[in-house]
Amino acid sequence: MYLAQSAPTLLAATDLVSGSHRLYTIFVGVIVVLILIGGGARAAVSFFGGRIGETVAWAVVAIIVSVFVGGGYAIYVSTKRTVDQTGITTGQFGM
């Protein structure tokens, strides 16, 4: 007698995809923190080197890049969730 085992396989695949989305979110968070630490370290070196203008520039660049990376990922997640729920792709919004 053949018994279909598709339900546990489907659940396992769903859990795997859900877990990978969480890992991507954690990875993006780590990248943003590393960008901020790198920019802060570069700004600190510039500050102790007596270059105040360069200090401000590095701090501002680090903040802008981290906001761009984090915001881009948030837009991606939001768009993906909308497409998954409605079936409308981003190209269809203008129609």
Residue frames as a rotation matrix with the C-alpha (Angstrom) as fourth column:
MET 1
0.583 0.812 0.000 0.00
0.812 -0.583 0.000 0.00
0.000 0.000 -1.000 0.00
TYR 2
-0.432 -0.722 0.541 1.37
0.731 -0.631 -0.258 3.41
0.528 0.284 0.801 -0.99
LEU 3
0.508 0.524 -0.684 0.99
0.816 -0.546 0.188 6.27
-0.275 -0.654 -0.705 1.50
ALA 4
0.409 -0.322 0.853 1.70
0.452 -0.741 -0.497 9.79
0.793 0.589 -0.158 0.34
GLN 5
0.189 -0.457 -0.869 4.27
0.953 -0.130 0.275 11.57
-0.239 -0.880 0.410 2.48
SER 6
-0.107 -0.260 0.960 3.99
0.698 -0.707 -0.113 15.00
0.708 0.658 0.257 0.85
ALA 7
0.809 0.501 0.306 2.69
0.162 -0.692 0.704 16.91
0.565 -0.520 -0.641 3.88
PRO 8
0.735 -0.582 -0.348 5.78
0.401 -0.041 0.915 16.41
-0.547 -0.812 0.203 6.09
THR 9
-0.184 -0.817 0.547 8.05
0.969 -0.056 0.242 17.18
-0.167 0.574 0.802 3.15
LEU 10
0.176 0.347 0.921 6.13
0.546 -0.813 0.201 20.38
0.819 0.468 -0.333 2.42
LEU 11
0.981 0.192 -0.031 6.30
0.123 -0.487 0.865 21.41
0.151 -0.852 -0.501 6.08
ALA 12
0.374 -0.918 -0.135 10.02
0.698 0.183 0.693 20.70
-0.611 -0.353 0.708 6.18
ALA 13
-0.271 -0.446 0.853 10.57
0.914 -0.398 0.082 22.82
0.303 0.802 0.515 3.07
THR 14
0.562 0.550 0.618 8.49
0.294 -0.831 0.472 25.63
0.773 -0.084 -0.629 4.58
ASP 15
0.915 -0.274 -0.296 10.51
0.265 -0.147 0.953 25.51
-0.305 -0.950 -0.062 7.80
LEU 16
0.017 -0.966 0.257 13.74
0.914 0.119 0.387 25.53
-0.405 0.228 0.886 5.81
VAL 17
-0.111 0.011 0.994 12.68
0.705 -0.704 0.087 28.58
0.701 0.710 0.071 3.79
SER 18
0.848 0.470 0.245 11.44
0.144 -0.650 0.746 30.35
0.510 -0.597 -0.619 6.91
GLY 19
0.680 -0.665 -0.309 14.73
0.507 0.123 0.853 29.61
-0.529 -0.737 0.421 8.64
SER 20
-0.213 -0.797 0.565 16.76
0.976 -0.151 0.154 30.90
-0.037 0.584 0.811 5.71
HIS 21
0.318 0.386 0.866 14.78
0.427 -0.874 0.233 34.17
0.846 0.295 -0.443 5.71
ARG 22
0.994 0.006 -0.112 15.65
0.107 -0.344 0.933 34.62
-0.032 -0.939 -0.342 9.37
LEU 23
0.257 -0.966 0.019 19.31
0.785 0.220 0.579 33.95
-0.564 -0.134 0.815 8.59
TYR 24
-0.130 -0.251 0.959 19.24
0.839 -0.544 -0.028 36.56
0.529 0.801 0.281 5.81
THR 25
0.734 0.470 0.490 17.71
0.143 -0.812 0.565 39.07
0.664 -0.345 -0.664 8.22
ILE 26
0.833 -0.501 -0.234 20.38
0.284 0.024 0.958 38.32
-0.474 -0.865 0.163 10.82
PHE 27
-0.001 -0.875 0.484 23.09
0.967 0.122 0.224 38.54
-0.255 0.469 0.846 8.15
VAL 28
0.148 0.117 0.982 21.85
0.569 -0.822 0.012 41.94
0.809 0.557 -0.189 6.96
GLY 29
0.969 0.218 0.113 21.76
0.021 -0.533 0.846 43.15
0.244 -0.817 -0.522 10.57
VAL 30
0.512 -0.854 -0.096 25.34
0.581 0.262 0.771 41.99
-0.633 -0.450 0.630 11.09
ILE 31
-0.111 -0.534 0.838 26.44
0.968 -0.251 -0.032 43.70
0.227 0.808 0.544 7.85
VAL 32
0.551 0.387 0.739 24.81
0.261 -0.921 0.288 46.97
0.792 0.034 -0.609 8.95
VAL 33
0.968 -0.227 -0.105 26.52
0.060 -0.194 0.979 46.80
-0.243 -0.954 -0.174 12.35
LEU 34
0.195 -0.951 0.240 29.88
0.837 0.289 0.465 46.06
-0.512 0.110 0.852 10.70
ILE 35
0.081 -0.102 0.991 29.42
0.757 -0.641 -0.128 49.04
0.649 0.761 0.025 8.38
LEU 36
0.843 0.297 0.448 28.71
-0.038 -0.798 0.601 51.27
0.536 -0.524 -0.662 11.38
ILE 37
0.774 -0.623 -0.111 31.69
0.295 0.200 0.934 49.89
-0.560 -0.756 0.339 13.31
GLY 38
0.030 -0.791 0.611 33.98
0.991 0.105 0.087 50.33
-0.133 0.603 0.787 10.31
GLY 39
0.250 0.146 0.957 32.81
0.483 -0.876 0.008 53.88
0.839 0.460 -0.289 9.71
GLY 40
0.979 0.134 0.151 33.11
-0.070 -0.474 0.877 54.67
0.190 -0.870 -0.455 13.41
ALA 41
0.515 -0.857 -0.019 36.63
0.629 0.363 0.687 53.25
-0.582 -0.366 0.726 13.56
ARG 42
-0.111 -0.543 0.833 37.67
0.946 -0.314 -0.079 55.25
0.304 0.779 0.548 10.51
ALA 43
0.560 0.382 0.736 36.08
0.169 -0.922 0.350 58.37
0.811 -0.072 -0.580 12.00
ALA 44
0.959 -0.234 -0.159 37.91
0.149 -0.060 0.987 57.78
-0.240 -0.970 -0.023 15.31
VAL 45
0.120 -0.961 0.250 41.25
0.922 0.201 0.330 57.44
-0.368 0.191 0.910 13.51
SER 46
-0.034 -0.072 0.997 40.54
0.687 -0.726 -0.029 60.67
0.726 0.684 0.074 11.62
PHE 47
0.861 0.429 0.275 39.52
0.090 -0.659 0.747 62.42
0.501 -0.618 -0.606 14.84
PHE 48
0.766 -0.617 -0.180 42.69
0.293 0.086 0.952 61.47
-0.572 -0.782 0.247 16.67
GLY 49
-0.109 -0.786 0.609 44.66
0.984 0.002 0.179 62.45
-0.141 0.618 0.773 13.59
GLY 50
-0.512 -0.074 -0.856 43.26
0.300 -0.949 -0.097 65.97
-0.805 -0.307 0.508 13.90
ARG 51
-0.979 0.203 0.018 41.10
-0.038 -0.271 0.962 65.87
0.200 0.941 0.273 10.77
ILE 52
-0.630 0.776 0.007 37.67
-0.085 -0.059 -0.995 66.94
-0.772 -0.628 0.103 12.04
GLY 53
-0.069 0.620 -0.782 36.13
-0.935 -0.313 -0.165 67.38
-0.347 0.720 0.601 8.59
GLU 54
-0.478 -0.185 -0.859 37.15
-0.589 0.793 0.158 63.88
0.651 0.581 -0.488 7.58
THR 55
-0.986 0.153 0.065 35.79
0.033 0.562 -0.826 62.57
-0.163 -0.812 -0.560 10.89
VAL 56
-0.260 0.948 -0.185 32.36
-0.464 -0.291 -0.837 63.96
-0.847 -0.132 0.515 10.18
ALA 57
-0.062 0.203 -0.977 32.48
-0.994 0.080 0.080 62.74
0.095 0.976 0.197 6.58
TRP 58
-0.795 -0.284 -0.536 33.30
-0.284 0.955 -0.086 59.13
0.536 0.084 -0.840 7.58
ALA 59
-0.841 0.532 0.101 30.58
0.063 0.282 -0.957 59.11
-0.538 -0.799 -0.271 10.24
VAL 60
-0.056 0.855 -0.515 27.98
-0.697 -0.403 -0.593 60.45
-0.715 0.326 0.618 7.83
VAL 61
-0.258 -0.101 -0.961 29.01
-0.887 0.420 0.194 58.04
0.384 0.902 -0.198 5.06
ALA 62
-0.979 -0.121 -0.166 28.78
-0.046 0.916 -0.398 55.08
0.201 -0.382 -0.902 7.45
ILE 63
-0.541 0.841 0.006 25.29
-0.076 -0.042 -0.996 56.11
-0.838 -0.539 0.087 8.55
ILE 64
0.039 0.565 -0.824 24.07
-0.910 -0.321 -0.263 56.69
-0.413 0.760 0.502 4.98
VAL 65
-0.514 -0.291 -0.807 25.44
-0.678 0.714 0.174 53.36
0.526 0.637 -0.564 3.73
SER 66
-0.989 0.150 0.002 23.99
0.114 0.762 -0.638 51.41
-0.097 -0.630 -0.770 6.67
VAL 67
-0.266 0.941 -0.210 20.57
-0.335 -0.294 -0.895 53.05
-0.904 -0.168 0.393 6.22
PHE 68
-0.063 0.184 -0.981 20.71
-0.998 -0.038 0.057 52.30
-0.027 0.982 0.186 2.48
VAL 69
-0.788 -0.291 -0.542 21.56
-0.345 0.939 -0.003 48.61
0.510 0.185 -0.840 3.09
GLY 70
-0.881 0.472 0.006 19.00
0.221 0.425 -0.878 48.14
-0.417 -0.772 -0.479 5.88
GLY 71
-0.184 0.846 -0.501 16.30
-0.520 -0.516 -0.680 50.09
-0.834 0.135 0.535 4.06
GLY 72
-0.327 -0.010 -0.945 16.90
-0.922 0.226 0.316 48.22
0.210 0.974 -0.083 0.82
TYR 73
-0.944 -0.023 -0.329 16.49
0.032 0.987 -0.160 44.90
0.328 -0.162 -0.931 2.59
ALA 74
-0.647 0.755 -0.106 13.32
0.098 -0.056 -0.994 46.12
-0.757 -0.653 -0.037 4.33
ILE 75
-0.094 0.592 -0.800 11.84
-0.874 -0.435 -0.219 47.18
-0.477 0.678 0.558 0.98
TYR 76
-0.622 -0.205 -0.756 12.76
-0.615 0.726 0.309 43.80
0.485 0.657 -0.577 -0.52
VAL 77
-0.961 0.257 -0.102 11.09
0.265 0.752 -0.604 41.90
-0.078 -0.607 -0.791 2.36
SER 78
-0.392 0.858 -0.333 7.97
-0.208 -0.435 -0.876 44.08
-0.896 -0.274 0.349 2.19
THR 79
-0.148 0.297 -0.943 7.66
-0.982 -0.160 0.104 43.70
-0.120 0.941 0.315 -1.58
LYS 80
-0.816 -0.204 -0.541 8.21
-0.316 0.941 0.123 39.94
0.484 0.271 -0.832 -1.38
ARG 81
-0.834 0.552 -0.001 5.54
0.258 0.387 -0.885 39.60
-0.488 -0.738 -0.465 1.31
THR 82
-0.159 0.792 -0.590 3.09
-0.592 -0.555 -0.585 41.63
-0.790 0.256 0.557 -0.80
VAL 83
-0.301 -0.013 -0.954 3.77
-0.913 0.294 0.284 39.53
0.276 0.956 -0.100 -3.90
ASP 84
-0.961 -0.093 -0.259 3.46
-0.026 0.967 -0.252 36.30
0.274 -0.235 -0.932 -1.91
GLN 85
-0.666 0.741 -0.078 0.12
0.194 0.070 -0.979 37.36
-0.720 -0.667 -0.190 -0.40
THR 86
0.136 0.792 -0.595 -1.52
-0.408 -0.503 -0.762 38.97
-0.903 0.347 0.255 -3.44
GLY 87
0.178 -0.142 0.974 0.20
0.722 0.691 -0.031 37.40
-0.669 0.708 0.226 -6.43
ILE 88
0.982 0.126 0.143 0.68
0.189 -0.749 -0.635 40.88
0.027 0.650 -0.759 -7.90
THR 89
0.115 -0.993 0.011 4.25
0.991 0.116 0.060 41.47
-0.061 0.004 0.998 -9.04
THR 90
-0.154 -0.255 -0.955 5.90
0.401 -0.899 0.175 44.89
-0.903 -0.356 0.241 -8.88
GLY 91
-0.971 -0.223 0.081 5.59
0.151 -0.319 0.936 45.27
-0.183 0.921 0.344 -12.65
GLN 92
-0.400 0.899 0.178 1.80
0.764 0.220 0.607 45.01
0.507 0.378 -0.774 -12.37
PHE 93
-0.252 0.326 -0.911 1.38
0.777 -0.493 -0.391 47.92
-0.577 -0.806 -0.129 -9.95
GLY 94
-0.777 -0.133 -0.615 1.43
-0.145 -0.913 0.381 50.45
-0.613 0.385 0.690 -12.79
MET 95
-0.897 0.433 0.083 -1.32
0.239 0.320 0.917 48.70
0.371 0.843 -0.391 -14.76
